Amino acid sequence: MSNETDITIYTDGACSGNPGPGGWAYLLRHESTGQEKRGSGGDPYTTNNKMELMAAIEGLRSLTERCRVNVVTDSQYVSKGMTEWVTGWIRKGWKRGNKPVKNVELWKQLVALCEQHDVTFEHVFGHAGHRENEECDRMAVAAAREAAHR
């Protein structure tokens, strides 16, 4: 594992109304070189949770080789989903109690991408001065604004 690359992916999702126009964004940083890659996108009618998931999905999807990755998110939905809830959901056939897990197709995509890498998830508080989280928030809000005008 020592030959794997260390990557940090900062993510955020935004939604104007819930549901409403939404945006997602990521900032990917190669820790040893400091090189960064950014991505964002939006949907004219979506939810905040979907955009939070899309930010993590698209950040991981942008990787071109197996990496050791830390996904930093202000979404407890994403961080707890991947660190606490997903194992039980899978074991129970993607159910919470007797109801299907919401956004199951996005969760399945995220799980599949995580299986391609060595991924950890870290929760940070949003709008608390975390530089990279604030940058992702700006990009996600801009993507949501753009999606609203499509």
ZAKERO-721069 format. One line per field, with one value per atom (N, C-alpha, C, CB): z, x, y; residue number from 1; atom name; residue in three letters. Coordinates in nm, 3 decimals, always signed. Glycine has a CB too. Example, Ala and Ser with C-alpha at 12.3 -4.5 7.8 and 13.67 -1.06 7.14 Angstrom:
// residues 2
Z (+0.780_+0.780_+0.780_+0.905_+0.708_+0.714_+0.787_+0.572)
X (+1.319_+1.230_+1.320_+1.131_+1.285_+1.367_+1.290_+1.408)
Y (-0.569_-0.450_-0.330_-0.447_-0.225_-0.106_+0.003_-0.060)
vexza (1_1_1_1_2_2_2_2)
fimi (N_CA_C_CB_N_CA_C_CB)
loro (ALA_ALA_ALA_ALA_SER_SER_SER_SER)
END
This chain:
// residues 150
Z (+0.000_+0.000_+0.000_+0.119_+0.032_+0.039_-0.097_+0.099_-0.207_-0.338_-0.385_-0.438_-0.303_-0.340_-0.316_-0.263_-0.395_-0.385_-0.277_-0.520_-0.202_-0.104_-0.166_+0.022_-0.163_-0.222_-0.115_-0.350_-0.112_-0.033_-0.130_+0.073_-0.112_-0.194_-0.100_-0.275_-0.117_-0.041_-0.125_-0.009_-0.063_-0.139_-0.073_-0.152_-0.155_-0.101_-0.204_-0.062_-0.153_-0.235_-0.189_-0.227_-0.278_-0.245_-0.317_-0.283_-0.257_-0.319_-0.281_-0.276_-0.379_-0.356_-0.353_-0.465_-0.230_-0.213_-0.203_-0.330_-0.140_-0.124_-0.135_+0.015_-0.258_-0.382_-0.451_-0.478_-0.543_-0.623_-0.705_-0.534_-0.765_-0.840_-0.745_-0.916_-0.786_-0.698_-0.771_-0.636_-0.690_-0.745_-0.654_-0.766_-0.713_-0.639_-0.683_-0.663_-0.596_-0.630_-0.550_-0.604_-0.610_-0.537_-0.569_-0.572_-0.475_-0.491_-0.451_-0.404_-0.547_-0.525_-0.512_-0.641_-0.409_-0.389_-0.374_-0.265_-0.457_-0.446_-0.336_-0.585_-0.223_-0.105_-0.121_+0.011_-0.194_-0.202_-0.300_-0.243_-0.403_-0.501_-0.482_-0.641_-0.412_-0.397_-0.519_-0.367_-0.624_-0.745_-0.711_-0.858_-0.774_-0.748_-0.878_-0.673_-0.864_-0.973_-0.912_-1.039_-0.987_-0.939_-1.037_-0.918_-0.985_-1.071_-1.006_-1.100_-1.089_-1.037_-1.144_-0.992_-1.099_-1.190_-1.117_-1.248_-1.190_-1.127_-1.190_-1.131_-1.128_-1.171_-1.146_-1.096_-1.245_-1.226_-1.120_-1.355_-1.088_-0.987_-0.912_-1.053_-0.790_-0.714_-0.565_-0.755_-0.484_-0.339_-0.292_-0.263_-0.176_-0.120_-0.098_+0.013_-0.045_-0.021_-0.150_+0.048_-0.258_-0.387_-0.431_-0.496_-0.412_-0.453_-0.365_-0.446_-0.236_-0.149_-0.196_-0.001_-0.231_-0.282_-0.416_-0.298_-0.505_-0.636_-0.624_-0.724_-0.529_-0.511_-0.479_-0.397_-0.388_-0.354_-0.471_-0.230_-0.537_-0.653_-0.762_-0.709_-0.800_-0.910_-0.872_-0.950_-0.747_-0.703_-0.716_-0.558_-0.669_-0.680_-0.825_-0.596_-0.903_-1.045_-1.123_-1.109_-1.077_-1.150_-1.132_-1.105_-1.039_-1.016_-1.129_-0.881_-1.168_-1.281_-1.239_-1.377_-1.113_-1.064_-0.919_-1.078_-0.870_-0.732_-0.636_-0.702_-0.540_-0.447_-0.305_-0.489_-0.214_-0.075_-0.069_+0.032_-0.034_-0.047_+0.085_-0.160_+0.123_+0.234_+0.175_+0.345_+0.188_+0.141_+0.260_+0.084_+0.243_+0.348_+0.308_+0.370_+0.393_+0.361_+0.482_+0.311_+0.455_+0.566_+0.579_+0.545_+0.503_+0.504_+0.598_+0.362_+0.708_+0.795_+0.722_+0.927_+0.632_+0.553_+0.477_+0.453_+0.414_+0.339_+0.434_+0.242_+0.531_+0.618_+0.703_+0.708_+0.767_+0.848_+0.759_+0.936_+0.643_+0.551_+0.516_+0.424_+0.487_+0.445_+0.563_+0.360_+0.680_+0.791_+0.890_+0.864_+0.894_+0.995_+0.937_+1.088_+0.833_+0.791_+0.675_+0.754_+0.583_+0.455_+0.472_+0.364_+0.566_+0.586_+0.620_+0.698_+0.708_+0.744_+0.629_+0.862_+0.553_+0.438_+0.338_+0.368_+0.312_+0.217_+0.272_+0.189_+0.399_+0.462_+0.457_+0.609_+0.468_+0.470_+0.331_+0.568_+0.226_+0.090_+0.058_+0.070_+0.106_+0.083_+0.140_-0.067_+0.261_+0.333_+0.466_+0.355_+0.508_+0.642_+0.707_+0.639_+0.800_+0.852_+0.739_+0.913_+0.709_+0.597_+0.475_+0.640_+0.477_+0.366_+0.288_+0.416_+0.156_+0.078_+0.117_-0.074_+0.110_+0.135_+0.025_+0.138_+0.065_-0.034_-0.110_+0.035_-0.234_-0.321_-0.339_-0.263_-0.339_-0.340_-0.460_-0.341_-0.576_-0.693_-0.675_-0.820_-0.612_-0.586_-0.480_-0.542_-0.374_-0.272_-0.334_-0.158_-0.422_-0.487_-0.571_-0.577_-0.641_-0.719_-0.627_-0.801_-0.515_-0.422_-0.362_-0.310_-0.324_-0.270_-0.373_-0.226_-0.498_-0.603_-0.625_-0.735_-0.624_-0.641_-0.523_-0.659_-0.403_-0.284_-0.287_-0.156_-0.348_-0.359_-0.449_-0.411_-0.535_-0.625_-0.559_-0.749_-0.439_-0.369_-0.221_-0.389_-0.147_-0.001_+0.051_+0.055_+0.085_+0.112_+0.258_+0.023_+0.314_+0.444_+0.425_+0.548_+0.520_+0.517_+0.643_+0.501_+0.627_+0.740_+0.735_+0.736_+0.847_+0.854_+0.909_+0.942_+0.843_+0.894_+0.900_+0.802_+0.984_+0.994_+0.881_+1.131_+0.812_+0.702_+0.752_+0.617_+0.669_+0.698_+0.830_+0.705_+0.853_+0.979_+0.950_+1.063_+0.830_+0.799_+0.747_+0.918_+0.719_+0.660_+0.514_+0.671_+0.479_+0.350_+0.231_+0.337_+0.226_+0.111_+0.107_+0.114_+0.224_+0.228_+0.179_+0.371_+0.218_+0.173_+0.021_+0.245_-0.034_-0.178_-0.251_-0.214_-0.200_-0.261_-0.253_-0.193_-0.141_-0.126_-0.233_+0.016_-0.254_-0.357_-0.495_-0.360_-0.526_-0.657_-0.670_-0.677_-0.564_-0.568_-0.582_-0.442_-0.509_-0.519_-0.661_-0.415_-0.719_-0.856_-0.954_-0.895_-0.935_-1.024_-1.009_-0.992_-0.887_-0.865_-0.935_-0.715_-0.925_-0.990_-1.141_-0.955_-1.194_-1.339_-1.379_-1.380_-1.297_-1.327_-1.324_-1.228_-1.240_-1.228_-1.357_-1.111_-1.436_-1.558_-1.684_-1.573_-1.666_-1.783_-1.825_-1.753)
X (+0.081_+0.000_+0.086_-0.092_+0.210_+0.295_+0.316_+0.428_+0.289_+0.305_+0.180_+0.342_+0.074_-0.047_-0.031_-0.166_-0.101_-0.097_-0.192_-0.131_-0.152_-0.241_-0.312_-0.162_-0.445_-0.530_-0.630_-0.604_-0.658_-0.769_-0.870_-0.722_-0.996_-1.104_-1.199_-1.179_-1.205_-1.298_-1.425_-1.238_-1.541_-1.666_-1.771_-1.719_-1.866_-1.984_-2.096_-1.951_-2.217_-2.337_-2.418_-2.421_-2.498_-2.583_-2.715_-2.514_-2.819_-2.950_-3.025_-3.028_-3.089_-3.171_-3.316_-3.147_-3.366_-3.490_-3.453_-3.592_-3.534_-3.499_-3.628_-3.427_-3.670_-3.591_-3.592_-3.643_-3.496_-3.481_-3.356_-3.477_-3.310_-3.184_-3.068_-3.161_-2.982_-2.871_-2.739_-2.899_-2.632_-2.498_-2.410_-2.438_-2.307_-2.207_-2.071_-2.222_-1.972_-1.835_-1.736_-1.813_-1.618_-1.508_-1.378_-1.496_-1.288_-1.151_-1.064_-1.120_-0.989_-0.904_-0.760_-0.919_-0.691_-0.552_-0.463_-0.538_-0.358_-0.252_-0.161_-0.174_-0.156_-0.089_+0.062_-0.116_+0.129_+0.275_+0.319_+0.337_+0.238_+0.277_+0.202_+0.253_+0.089_+0.007_-0.078_+0.095_-0.067_-0.148_-0.295_-0.107_-0.378_-0.521_-0.600_-0.565_-0.716_-0.812_-0.948_-0.811_-1.030_-1.161_-1.267_-1.169_-1.384_-1.497_-1.626_-1.500_-1.725_-1.856_-1.961_-1.858_-2.084_-2.195_-2.324_-2.193_-2.434_-2.561_-2.677_-2.585_-2.791_-2.915_-3.026_-2.941_-3.114_-3.217_-3.322_-3.286_-3.336_-3.435_-3.383_-3.574_-3.338_-3.274_-3.286_-3.125_-3.216_-3.214_-3.071_-3.277_-3.058_-2.926_-2.851_-2.938_-2.918_-2.849_-2.796_-2.943_-2.872_-2.824_-2.698_-2.933_-2.696_-2.580_-2.458_-2.613_-2.479_-2.368_-2.310_-2.415_-2.396_-2.349_-2.277_-2.467_-2.334_-2.271_-2.132_-2.358_-2.112_-1.979_-1.876_-1.982_-1.910_-1.817_-1.799_-1.867_-1.909_-1.903_-1.814_-2.045_-1.838_-1.762_-1.615_-1.825_-1.589_-1.450_-1.377_-1.444_-1.438_-1.376_-1.368_-1.455_-1.471_-1.474_-1.360_-1.610_-1.313_-1.208_-1.069_-1.205_-1.056_-0.925_-0.893_-0.923_-0.766_-0.726_-0.650_-0.642_-0.613_-0.544_-0.583_-0.390_-0.556_-0.589_-0.513_-0.556_-0.586_-0.528_-0.574_-0.564_-0.500_-0.545_-0.609_-0.424_-0.738_-0.817_-0.887_-0.921_-0.881_-0.962_-1.064_-0.873_-1.192_-1.299_-1.342_-1.421_-1.330_-1.365_-1.496_-1.251_-1.598_-1.732_-1.795_-1.821_-1.881_-1.957_-2.093_-1.976_-2.114_-2.241_-2.234_-2.277_-2.307_-2.316_-2.388_-2.388_-2.479_-2.549_-2.448_-2.647_-2.350_-2.249_-2.150_-2.173_-2.098_-1.995_-2.050_-1.934_-2.164_-2.223_-2.275_-2.336_-2.329_-2.377_-2.268_-2.430_-2.148_-2.038_-1.963_-1.941_-1.965_-1.888_-1.974_-1.817_-2.104_-2.189_-2.306_-2.242_-2.371_-2.498_-2.491_-2.588_-2.397_-2.401_-2.388_-2.292_-2.308_-2.291_-2.425_-2.188_-2.501_-2.633_-2.730_-2.688_-2.726_-2.815_-2.791_-2.795_-2.664_-2.631_-2.678_-2.477_-2.650_-2.688_-2.841_-2.639_-2.915_-3.062_-3.123_-3.118_-3.042_-3.094_-3.131_-3.214_-3.048_-3.068_-3.201_-3.061_-3.229_-3.349_-3.311_-3.446_-3.393_-3.388_-3.518_-3.371_-3.509_-3.632_-3.699_-3.727_-3.825_-3.893_-3.905_-4.032_-3.835_-3.840_-3.709_-3.871_-3.718_-3.593_-3.510_-3.625_-3.380_-3.288_-3.310_-3.137_-3.319_-3.334_-3.202_-3.375_-3.212_-3.096_-3.010_-3.011_-3.073_-2.999_-2.905_-3.098_-2.944_-2.856_-2.728_-2.929_-2.740_-2.620_-2.533_-2.659_-2.595_-2.517_-2.442_-2.610_-2.509_-2.444_-2.324_-2.545_-2.339_-2.226_-2.110_-2.270_-2.142_-2.038_-1.967_-2.097_-2.041_-1.981_-1.889_-2.090_-1.935_-1.854_-1.724_-1.933_-1.732_-1.610_-1.516_-1.647_-1.571_-1.487_-1.415_-1.571_-1.475_-1.412_-1.290_-1.513_-1.278_-1.164_-1.044_-1.204_-1.063_-0.960_-0.961_-0.982_-0.867_-0.865_-0.918_-0.718_-1.048_-1.116_-1.156_-1.239_-1.130_-1.182_-1.267_-1.067_-1.357_-1.443_-1.422_-1.592_-1.413_-1.392_-1.498_-1.249_-1.565_-1.667_-1.606_-1.786_-1.635_-1.600_-1.729_-1.491_-1.731_-1.849_-1.848_-1.855_-1.962_-1.975_-1.988_-2.095_-1.949_-1.961_-1.891_-2.109_-1.779_-1.704_-1.561_-1.703_-1.537_-1.406_-1.305_-1.352_-1.348_-1.258_-1.236_-1.319_-1.112_-1.083_-1.133_-0.934_-1.098_-1.136_-1.287_-1.062_-1.349_-1.494_-1.565_-1.539_-1.514_-1.574_-1.560_-1.509_-1.445_-1.424_-1.522_-1.279_-1.538_-1.633_-1.775_-1.625_-1.808_-1.941_-1.964_-1.957_-1.865_-1.878_-1.900_-1.752_-1.823_-1.837_-1.973_-1.723_-2.020_-2.149_-2.265_-2.167_-2.259_-2.363_-2.367_-2.340_-2.250_-2.243_-2.301_-2.096_-2.272_-2.326_-2.478_-2.260_-2.529_-2.674_-2.740_-2.706_-2.676_-2.729_-2.735_-2.643_-2.629_-2.625_-2.731_-2.485_-2.750_-2.850_-2.990_-2.839_-3.014_-3.147_-3.186_-3.150_-3.089_-3.115_-3.116_-3.013_-3.111_-3.116_-3.258_-3.048)
Y (-0.119_+0.000_+0.126_+0.000_+0.115_+0.234_+0.299_+0.198_+0.226_+0.285_+0.359_+0.179_+0.359_+0.429_+0.579_+0.374_+0.655_+0.799_+0.847_+0.863_+0.948_+1.009_+1.129_+1.053_+1.122_+1.225_+1.270_+1.171_+1.399_+1.450_+1.508_+1.557_+1.470_+1.525_+1.598_+1.413_+1.730_+1.813_+1.824_+1.956_+1.810_+1.809_+1.897_+1.666_+1.940_+2.008_+2.005_+2.154_+2.008_+2.017_+2.137_+1.887_+2.190_+2.305_+2.290_+2.439_+2.344_+2.340_+2.466_+2.213_+2.528_+2.646_+2.599_+2.757_+2.578_+2.505_+2.359_+2.532_+2.279_+2.137_+2.056_+2.111_+2.017_+2.018_+2.155_+1.913_+2.166_+2.287_+2.275_+2.412_+2.385_+2.381_+2.353_+2.515_+2.260_+2.221_+2.216_+2.088_+2.216_+2.206_+2.123_+2.344_+2.066_+1.990_+2.039_+1.835_+2.017_+2.057_+1.974_+2.208_+1.957_+1.894_+1.967_+1.744_+1.958_+2.005_+1.887_+2.137_+1.835_+1.719_+1.767_+1.614_+1.722_+1.763_+1.640_+1.856_+1.636_+1.535_+1.585_+1.513_+1.515_+1.569_+1.586_+1.479_+1.497_+1.511_+1.619_+1.379_+1.647_+1.749_+1.881_+1.696_+1.876_+1.996_+2.027_+2.113_+1.945_+1.968_+1.952_+1.871_+2.036_+2.032_+2.018_+2.158_+1.957_+1.945_+1.979_+1.800_+2.050_+2.090_+2.044_+2.242_+2.023_+1.989_+2.034_+1.838_+2.063_+2.100_+2.074_+2.250_+2.069_+2.048_+2.075_+1.906_+2.069_+2.099_+2.026_+2.246_+2.044_+1.982_+2.083_+1.846_+2.107_+2.208_+2.171_+2.233_+2.043_+2.004_+1.882_+1.974_+1.904_+1.797_+1.826_+1.782_+1.748_+1.771_+1.794_+1.651_+1.853_+1.877_+1.745_+1.953_+1.643_+1.516_+1.454_+1.418_+1.464_+1.412_+1.487_+1.423_+1.618_+1.697_+1.665_+1.847_+1.641_+1.601_+1.468_+1.590_+1.373_+1.244_+1.261_+1.147_+1.343_+1.363_+1.423_+1.452_+1.512_+1.573_+1.464_+1.679_+1.373_+1.265_+1.168_+1.188_+1.134_+1.043_+1.101_+1.016_+1.225_+1.285_+1.305_+1.419_+1.339_+1.351_+1.218_+1.400_+1.111_+0.978_+0.932_+0.875_+0.964_+0.924_+0.990_+0.961_+1.104_+1.177_+1.115_+1.321_+1.020_+0.957_+0.860_+0.883_+0.856_+0.772_+0.647_+0.852_+0.636_+0.516_+0.493_+0.530_+0.372_+0.338_+0.431_+0.189_+0.485_+0.581_+0.555_+0.724_+0.611_+0.624_+0.762_+0.606_+0.767_+0.889_+0.922_+0.876_+1.048_+1.097_+1.195_+1.166_+1.160_+1.247_+1.334_+1.164_+1.466_+1.561_+1.627_+1.667_+1.611_+1.660_+1.727_+1.547_+1.825_+1.884_+1.815_+2.035_+1.710_+1.637_+1.516_+1.592_+1.524_+1.406_+1.293_+1.441_+1.327_+1.227_+1.140_+1.295_+1.202_+1.127_+1.060_+1.220_+1.133_+1.076_+0.962_+1.184_+0.983_+0.876_+0.763_+0.930_+0.801_+0.699_+0.599_+0.763_+0.650_+0.562_+0.498_+0.640_+0.560_+0.505_+0.426_+0.615_+0.454_+0.389_+0.310_+0.491_+0.361_+0.305_+0.207_+0.415_+0.225_+0.152_+0.001_+0.202_-0.044_-0.188_-0.254_-0.216_-0.191_-0.243_-0.236_-0.167_-0.126_-0.114_-0.228_+0.022_-0.255_-0.362_-0.496_-0.365_-0.520_-0.647_-0.666_-0.650_-0.558_-0.564_-0.541_-0.461_-0.553_-0.536_-0.393_-0.624_-0.299_-0.156_-0.107_-0.127_-0.151_-0.108_-0.045_-0.227_+0.054_+0.113_+0.071_+0.273_-0.024_-0.082_-0.156_+0.027_-0.119_-0.186_-0.096_-0.232_+0.020_+0.115_+0.113_+0.257_+0.135_+0.141_+0.263_+0.145_+0.249_+0.360_+0.465_+0.311_+0.592_+0.699_+0.716_+0.834_+0.752_+0.778_+0.653_+0.891_+0.537_+0.410_+0.398_+0.294_+0.447_+0.434_+0.515_+0.480_+0.632_+0.713_+0.646_+0.856_+0.592_+0.521_+0.403_+0.471_+0.329_+0.214_+0.261_+0.137_+0.373_+0.426_+0.463_+0.549_+0.528_+0.570_+0.449_+0.656_+0.347_+0.225_+0.161_+0.125_+0.150_+0.089_+0.166_+0.082_+0.298_+0.380_+0.363_+0.529_+0.354_+0.336_+0.201_+0.347_+0.102_-0.030_-0.028_-0.132_+0.074_+0.087_+0.155_+0.163_+0.207_+0.284_+0.248_+0.437_+0.302_+0.290_+0.424_+0.257_+0.429_+0.555_+0.568_+0.569_+0.685_+0.723_+0.848_+0.747_+0.871_+0.989_+1.068_+0.949_+1.199_+1.290_+1.399_+1.352_+1.422_+1.527_+1.655_+1.481_+1.767_+1.900_+1.980_+1.972_+2.080_+2.165_+2.266_+2.236_+2.277_+2.371_+2.514_+2.336_+2.607_+2.750_+2.785_+2.792_+2.719_+2.740_+2.786_+2.610_+2.838_+2.892_+2.791_+2.957_+2.667_+2.566_+2.607_+2.418_+2.645_+2.706_+2.624_+2.727_+2.496_+2.414_+2.389_+2.280_+2.372_+2.353_+2.479_+2.318_+2.595_+2.721_+2.736_+2.841_+2.696_+2.703_+2.610_+2.666_+2.488_+2.394_+2.449_+2.257_+2.512_+2.571_+2.678_+2.632_+2.765_+2.870_+2.807_+2.961_+2.703_+2.638_+2.569_+2.536_+2.503_+2.433_+2.532_+2.346_+2.642_+2.745_+2.802_+2.857_+2.829_+2.881_+2.779_+2.914_+2.651_+2.546_+2.537_+2.409_+2.553_+2.552_+2.670_+2.553_+2.786_+2.907_+2.886_+3.031_+2.829_+2.803_+2.701_+2.752_+2.596_+2.493_+2.551_+2.377_+2.651_+2.712_+2.783_+2.810_+2.824_+2.901_+2.814_+3.010_+2.682_+2.592_+2.568_+2.459)
vexza (1_1_1_1_2_2_2_2_3_3_3_3_4_4_4_4_5_5_5_5_6_6_6_6_7_7_7_7_8_8_8_8_9_9_9_9_10_10_10_10_11_11_11_11_12_12_12_12_13_13_13_13_14_14_14_14_15_15_15_15_16_16_16_16_17_17_17_17_18_18_18_18_19_19_19_19_20_20_20_20_21_21_21_21_22_22_22_22_23_23_23_23_24_24_24_24_25_25_25_25_26_26_26_26_27_27_27_27_28_28_28_28_29_29_29_29_30_30_30_30_31_31_31_31_32_32_32_32_33_33_33_33_34_34_34_34_35_35_35_35_36_36_36_36_37_37_37_37_38_38_38_38_39_39_39_39_40_40_40_40_41_41_41_41_42_42_42_42_43_43_43_43_44_44_44_44_45_45_45_45_46_46_46_46_47_47_47_47_48_48_48_48_49_49_49_49_50_50_50_50_51_51_51_51_52_52_52_52_53_53_53_53_54_54_54_54_55_55_55_55_56_56_56_56_57_57_57_57_58_58_58_58_59_59_59_59_60_60_60_60_61_61_61_61_62_62_62_62_63_63_63_63_64_64_64_64_65_65_65_65_66_66_66_66_67_67_67_67_68_68_68_68_69_69_69_69_70_70_70_70_71_71_71_71_72_72_72_72_73_73_73_73_74_74_74_74_75_75_75_75_76_76_76_76_77_77_77_77_78_78_78_78_79_79_79_79_80_80_80_80_81_81_81_81_82_82_82_82_83_83_83_83_84_84_84_84_85_85_85_85_86_86_86_86_87_87_87_87_88_88_88_88_89_89_89_89_90_90_90_90_91_91_91_91_92_92_92_92_93_93_93_93_94_94_94_94_95_95_95_95_96_96_96_96_97_97_97_97_98_98_98_98_99_99_99_99_100_100_100_100_101_101_101_101_102_102_102_102_103_103_103_103_104_104_104_104_105_105_105_105_106_106_106_106_107_107_107_107_108_108_108_108_109_109_109_109_110_110_110_110_111_111_111_111_112_112_112_112_113_113_113_113_114_114_114_114_115_115_115_115_116_116_116_116_117_117_117_117_118_118_118_118_119_119_119_119_120_120_120_120_121_121_121_121_122_122_122_122_123_123_123_123_124_124_124_124_125_125_125_125_126_126_126_126_127_127_127_127_128_128_128_128_129_129_129_129_130_130_130_130_131_131_131_131_132_132_132_132_133_133_133_133_134_134_134_134_135_135_135_135_136_136_136_136_137_137_137_137_138_138_138_138_139_139_139_139_140_140_140_140_141_141_141_141_142_142_142_142_143_143_143_143_144_144_144_144_145_145_145_145_146_146_146_146_147_147_147_147_148_148_148_148_149_149_149_149_150_150_150_150)
fimi (N_CA_C_CB_N_CA_C_CB_N_CA_C_CB_N_CA_C_CB_N_CA_C_CB_N_CA_C_CB_N_CA_C_CB_N_CA_C_CB_N_CA_C_CB_N_CA_C_CB_N_CA_C_CB_N_CA_C_CB_N_CA_C_CB_N_CA_C_CB_N_CA_C_CB_N_CA_C_CB_N_CA_C_CB_N_CA_C_CB_N_CA_C_CB_N_CA_C_CB_N_CA_C_CB_N_CA_C_CB_N_CA_C_CB_N_CA_C_CB_N_CA_C_CB_N_CA_C_CB_N_CA_C_CB_N_CA_C_CB_N_CA_C_CB_N_CA_C_CB_N_CA_C_CB_N_CA_C_CB_N_CA_C_CB_N_CA_C_CB_N_CA_C_CB_N_CA_C_CB_N_CA_C_CB_N_CA_C_CB_N_CA_C_CB_N_CA_C_CB_N_CA_C_CB_N_CA_C_CB_N_CA_C_CB_N_CA_C_CB_N_CA_C_CB_N_CA_C_CB_N_CA_C_CB_N_CA_C_CB_N_CA_C_CB_N_CA_C_CB_N_CA_C_CB_N_CA_C_CB_N_CA_C_CB_N_CA_C_CB_N_CA_C_CB_N_CA_C_CB_N_CA_C_CB_N_CA_C_CB_N_CA_C_CB_N_CA_C_CB_N_CA_C_CB_N_CA_C_CB_N_CA_C_CB_N_CA_C_CB_N_CA_C_CB_N_CA_C_CB_N_CA_C_CB_N_CA_C_CB_N_CA_C_CB_N_CA_C_CB_N_CA_C_CB_N_CA_C_CB_N_CA_C_CB_N_CA_C_CB_N_CA_C_CB_N_CA_C_CB_N_CA_C_CB_N_CA_C_CB_N_CA_C_CB_N_CA_C_CB_N_CA_C_CB_N_CA_C_CB_N_CA_C_CB_N_CA_C_CB_N_CA_C_CB_N_CA_C_CB_N_CA_C_CB_N_CA_C_CB_N_CA_C_CB_N_CA_C_CB_N_CA_C_CB_N_CA_C_CB_N_CA_C_CB_N_CA_C_CB_N_CA_C_CB_N_CA_C_CB_N_CA_C_CB_N_CA_C_CB_N_CA_C_CB_N_CA_C_CB_N_CA_C_CB_N_CA_C_CB_N_CA_C_CB_N_CA_C_CB_N_CA_C_CB_N_CA_C_CB_N_CA_C_CB_N_CA_C_CB_N_CA_C_CB_N_CA_C_CB_N_CA_C_CB_N_CA_C_CB_N_CA_C_CB_N_CA_C_CB_N_CA_C_CB_N_CA_C_CB_N_CA_C_CB_N_CA_C_CB_N_CA_C_CB_N_CA_C_CB_N_CA_C_CB_N_CA_C_CB_N_CA_C_CB_N_CA_C_CB_N_CA_C_CB_N_CA_C_CB_N_CA_C_CB_N_CA_C_CB_N_CA_C_CB_N_CA_C_CB_N_CA_C_CB_N_CA_C_CB_N_CA_C_CB_N_CA_C_CB_N_CA_C_CB_N_CA_C_CB_N_CA_C_CB_N_CA_C_CB_N_CA_C_CB_N_CA_C_CB_N_CA_C_CB_N_CA_C_CB_N_CA_C_CB_N_CA_C_CB_N_CA_C_CB_N_CA_C_CB_N_CA_C_CB_N_CA_C_CB_N_CA_C_CB_N_CA_C_CB)
loro (MET_MET_MET_MET_SER_SER_SER_SER_ASN_ASN_ASN_ASN_GLU_GLU_GLU_GLU_THR_THR_THR_THR_ASP_ASP_ASP_ASP_ILE_ILE_ILE_ILE_THR_THR_THR_THR_ILE_ILE_ILE_ILE_TYR_TYR_TYR_TYR_THR_THR_THR_THR_ASP_ASP_ASP_ASP_GLY_GLY_GLY_GLY_ALA_ALA_ALA_ALA_CYS_CYS_CYS_CYS_SER_SER_SER_SER_GLY_GLY_GLY_GLY_ASN_ASN_ASN_ASN_PRO_PRO_PRO_PRO_GLY_GLY_GLY_GLY_PRO_PRO_PRO_PRO_GLY_GLY_GLY_GLY_GLY_GLY_GLY_GLY_TRP_TRP_TRP_TRP_ALA_ALA_ALA_ALA_TYR_TYR_TYR_TYR_LEU_LEU_LEU_LEU_LEU_LEU_LEU_LEU_ARG_ARG_ARG_ARG_HIS_HIS_HIS_HIS_GLU_GLU_GLU_GLU_SER_SER_SER_SER_THR_THR_THR_THR_GLY_GLY_GLY_GLY_GLN_GLN_GLN_GLN_GLU_GLU_GLU_GLU_LYS_LYS_LYS_LYS_ARG_ARG_ARG_ARG_GLY_GLY_GLY_GLY_SER_SER_SER_SER_GLY_GLY_GLY_GLY_GLY_GLY_GLY_GLY_ASP_ASP_ASP_ASP_PRO_PRO_PRO_PRO_TYR_TYR_TYR_TYR_THR_THR_THR_THR_THR_THR_THR_THR_ASN_ASN_ASN_ASN_ASN_ASN_ASN_ASN_LYS_LYS_LYS_LYS_MET_MET_MET_MET_GLU_GLU_GLU_GLU_LEU_LEU_LEU_LEU_MET_MET_MET_MET_ALA_ALA_ALA_ALA_ALA_ALA_ALA_ALA_ILE_ILE_ILE_ILE_GLU_GLU_GLU_GLU_GLY_GLY_GLY_GLY_LEU_LEU_LEU_LEU_ARG_ARG_ARG_ARG_SER_SER_SER_SER_LEU_LEU_LEU_LEU_THR_THR_THR_THR_GLU_GLU_GLU_GLU_ARG_ARG_ARG_ARG_CYS_CYS_CYS_CYS_ARG_ARG_ARG_ARG_VAL_VAL_VAL_VAL_ASN_ASN_ASN_ASN_VAL_VAL_VAL_VAL_VAL_VAL_VAL_VAL_THR_THR_THR_THR_ASP_ASP_ASP_ASP_SER_SER_SER_SER_GLN_GLN_GLN_GLN_TYR_TYR_TYR_TYR_VAL_VAL_VAL_VAL_SER_SER_SER_SER_LYS_LYS_LYS_LYS_GLY_GLY_GLY_GLY_MET_MET_MET_MET_THR_THR_THR_THR_GLU_GLU_GLU_GLU_TRP_TRP_TRP_TRP_VAL_VAL_VAL_VAL_THR_THR_THR_THR_GLY_GLY_GLY_GLY_TRP_TRP_TRP_TRP_ILE_ILE_ILE_ILE_ARG_ARG_ARG_ARG_LYS_LYS_LYS_LYS_GLY_GLY_GLY_GLY_TRP_TRP_TRP_TRP_LYS_LYS_LYS_LYS_ARG_ARG_ARG_ARG_GLY_GLY_GLY_GLY_ASN_ASN_ASN_ASN_LYS_LYS_LYS_LYS_PRO_PRO_PRO_PRO_VAL_VAL_VAL_VAL_LYS_LYS_LYS_LYS_ASN_ASN_ASN_ASN_VAL_VAL_VAL_VAL_GLU_GLU_GLU_GLU_LEU_LEU_LEU_LEU_TRP_TRP_TRP_TRP_LYS_LYS_LYS_LYS_GLN_GLN_GLN_GLN_LEU_LEU_LEU_LEU_VAL_VAL_VAL_VAL_ALA_ALA_ALA_ALA_LEU_LEU_LEU_LEU_CYS_CYS_CYS_CYS_GLU_GLU_GLU_GLU_GLN_GLN_GLN_GLN_HIS_HIS_HIS_HIS_ASP_ASP_ASP_ASP_VAL_VAL_VAL_VAL_THR_THR_THR_THR_PHE_PHE_PHE_PHE_GLU_GLU_GLU_GLU_HIS_HIS_HIS_HIS_VAL_VAL_VAL_VAL_PHE_PHE_PHE_PHE_GLY_GLY_GLY_GLY_HIS_HIS_HIS_HIS_ALA_ALA_ALA_ALA_GLY_GLY_GLY_GLY_HIS_HIS_HIS_HIS_ARG_ARG_ARG_ARG_GLU_GLU_GLU_GLU_ASN_ASN_ASN_ASN_GLU_GLU_GLU_GLU_GLU_GLU_GLU_GLU_CYS_CYS_CYS_CYS_ASP_ASP_ASP_ASP_ARG_ARG_ARG_ARG_MET_MET_MET_MET_ALA_ALA_ALA_ALA_VAL_VAL_VAL_VAL_ALA_ALA_ALA_ALA_ALA_ALA_ALA_ALA_ALA_ALA_ALA_ALA_ARG_ARG_ARG_ARG_GLU_GLU_GLU_GLU_ALA_ALA_ALA_ALA_ALA_ALA_ALA_ALA_HIS_HIS_HIS_HIS_ARG_ARG_ARG_ARG)
END
